[in-house]
Amino acid sequence: MSVEAAFDQDEVRELVADVLEVEVDSITPEVDLVRDLGVDSLLAMELAVTLERSYQVRIESHEIAEVRTMPDISALLNRKLQNPA
């Protein structure tokens, strides 16, 4: 099974939308979570904790601070799931 199959993009979108308290449809690949949806450091950490619990990975604060888009989240999860240490 490929790493990409380890998580469902739609599920990740739903998690992000839930944490940010926005409609799932507003979570598109192009949306900038900081600029367009107002994600601050507190929301970013809440998102990190949610992703950690959902995918059993460890996300450092500097890693989640670099996340701006859904492709960034996918890339982060791919890296973490390939190297779960």
C-alpha positions as CSV (number, residue, x, y, z in Angstrom):
1,M,0.0,0.0,0.0
2,S,1.4,3.4,-0.9
3,V,1.8,6.1,1.7
4,E,-0.7,8.3,-0.1
5,A,-3.3,5.7,0.5
6,A,-2.6,6.0,4.3
7,F,-4.8,9.1,4.5
8,D,-7.9,10.3,2.6
9,Q,-7.7,13.8,1.2
10,D,-11.4,14.4,1.9
11,E,-11.0,13.3,5.5
12,V,-8.1,15.7,6.0
13,R,-10.2,18.5,4.5
14,E,-13.0,17.7,6.9
15,L,-10.6,17.7,9.9
16,V,-9.1,21.1,8.8
17,A,-12.6,22.6,8.3
18,D,-13.7,21.3,11.7
19,V,-10.7,22.8,13.5
20,L,-11.1,26.1,11.6
21,E,-14.9,26.1,12.0
22,V,-15.4,26.7,8.3
23,E,-17.4,24.9,5.6
24,V,-15.5,22.0,4.0
25,D,-16.1,23.6,0.5
26,S,-13.9,26.6,1.6
27,I,-10.9,24.2,2.1
28,T,-9.6,24.1,-1.5
29,P,-6.0,23.4,-2.7
30,E,-5.5,27.1,-3.5
31,V,-6.8,28.6,-0.2
32,D,-4.1,30.1,2.0
33,L,-5.0,29.1,5.5
34,V,-3.3,32.1,7.0
35,R,-4.2,34.8,4.6
36,D,-7.6,33.6,3.5
37,L,-8.9,31.9,6.6
38,G,-7.1,33.7,9.4
39,V,-5.2,30.8,10.9
40,D,-2.9,32.0,13.7
41,S,-0.4,30.2,15.8
42,L,-3.0,28.9,18.2
43,L,-5.2,27.5,15.5
44,A,-2.1,26.0,13.8
45,M,-1.2,24.1,17.0
46,E,-4.8,22.9,17.4
47,L,-4.6,21.7,13.8
48,A,-1.3,19.9,14.5
49,V,-2.8,18.2,17.6
50,T,-5.8,17.0,15.6
51,L,-3.6,15.7,12.8
52,E,-1.3,14.0,15.3
53,R,-4.2,12.2,17.0
54,S,-5.9,11.2,13.7
55,Y,-2.8,9.9,12.0
56,Q,-0.6,8.8,14.9
57,V,2.3,11.1,14.0
58,R,4.3,13.8,15.8
59,I,4.2,17.3,14.3
60,E,6.7,19.8,15.6
61,S,5.6,23.5,16.0
62,H,8.1,24.7,13.3
63,E,6.6,22.1,10.9
64,I,3.0,23.3,11.3
65,A,4.1,26.9,11.1
66,E,5.3,26.3,7.6
67,V,1.9,24.9,6.5
68,R,-0.1,27.4,4.4
69,T,-2.2,25.2,2.0
70,M,-3.8,21.8,1.7
71,P,-1.0,20.6,-0.5
72,D,1.4,21.6,2.3
73,I,-0.7,19.5,4.8
74,S,-0.6,16.6,2.4
75,A,3.1,16.9,2.0
76,L,3.6,17.1,5.7
77,L,1.5,14.0,6.3
78,N,3.3,12.1,3.6
79,R,6.6,12.8,5.2
80,K,5.4,11.9,8.6
81,L,3.8,8.7,7.5
82,Q,6.9,7.6,5.6
83,N,9.1,8.4,8.6
84,P,7.0,8.2,11.7
85,A,9.9,8.5,14.1
